[in-house]
Amino acid sequence: MTDRRLWSYKDIAAHIRVQPDTVRSYRKHGLLPPPDHVESGKPYWYVDTIRLWVANRPGNRSRQG
């Protein structure tokens, strides 16, 4: 089943155990996928988008290679 909840910087930060400013920096440097939704100028990502990004990002120790 697809998870269509939207996550903010704060939600993503909690998921990967960093500060929200770190997630903002990732986006600024092109390390986050493009937002799935923008509301009032604020970006949001589907949970599935972030889970896929986490699974494939460099340095992820759980990745099979």
C-alpha positions in Angstrom: 0.0 0.0 0.0 1.3 3.5 -0.9 1.8 5.9 1.9 0.5 9.3 0.7 1.1 11.2 3.9 3.1 14.4 3.4 6.2 15.1 5.4 7.8 18.5 6.1 11.5 19.2 6.8 10.8 18.5 10.5 9.2 15.1 9.8 12.1 14.1 7.5 14.6 15.3 10.1 13.0 13.2 12.8 13.0 10.2 10.5 16.7 10.4 9.7 17.7 11.7 13.1 19.1 15.1 12.1 18.1 18.7 12.6 15.5 20.3 10.3 18.2 22.8 9.1 20.3 19.8 7.9 17.4 18.7 5.7 17.0 22.2 4.4 20.7 22.2 3.5 20.3 18.8 1.7 17.6 20.4 -0.5 19.7 23.5 -1.1 22.6 21.3 -2.3 20.4 19.1 -4.5 20.6 16.1 -2.2 16.9 15.7 -1.6 14.4 14.6 -4.3 12.1 17.4 -5.6 9.1 18.1 -3.3 5.9 16.2 -4.2 3.8 19.1 -3.1 4.3 22.8 -2.3 1.8 24.7 -0.2 2.1 28.4 0.7 5.7 28.1 -0.5 6.6 25.2 1.8 7.8 22.0 0.4 6.4 18.6 1.4 7.3 15.0 0.4 5.3 11.8 0.4 6.6 9.4 3.0 7.3 6.8 0.3 9.4 9.4 -1.6 11.6 9.9 1.5 11.8 6.2 2.4 13.0 5.5 -1.1 15.5 8.3 -0.9 16.8 7.1 2.5 17.2 3.5 1.1 19.3 4.8 -1.8 21.3 7.7 -0.4 25.0 7.4 -0.2 26.3 6.2 3.1 23.3 4.2 4.0 24.8 1.2 5.7 21.7 -1.0 5.2 21.9 -0.7 1.4 22.7 -3.9 -0.5 25.3 -3.2 -3.1 
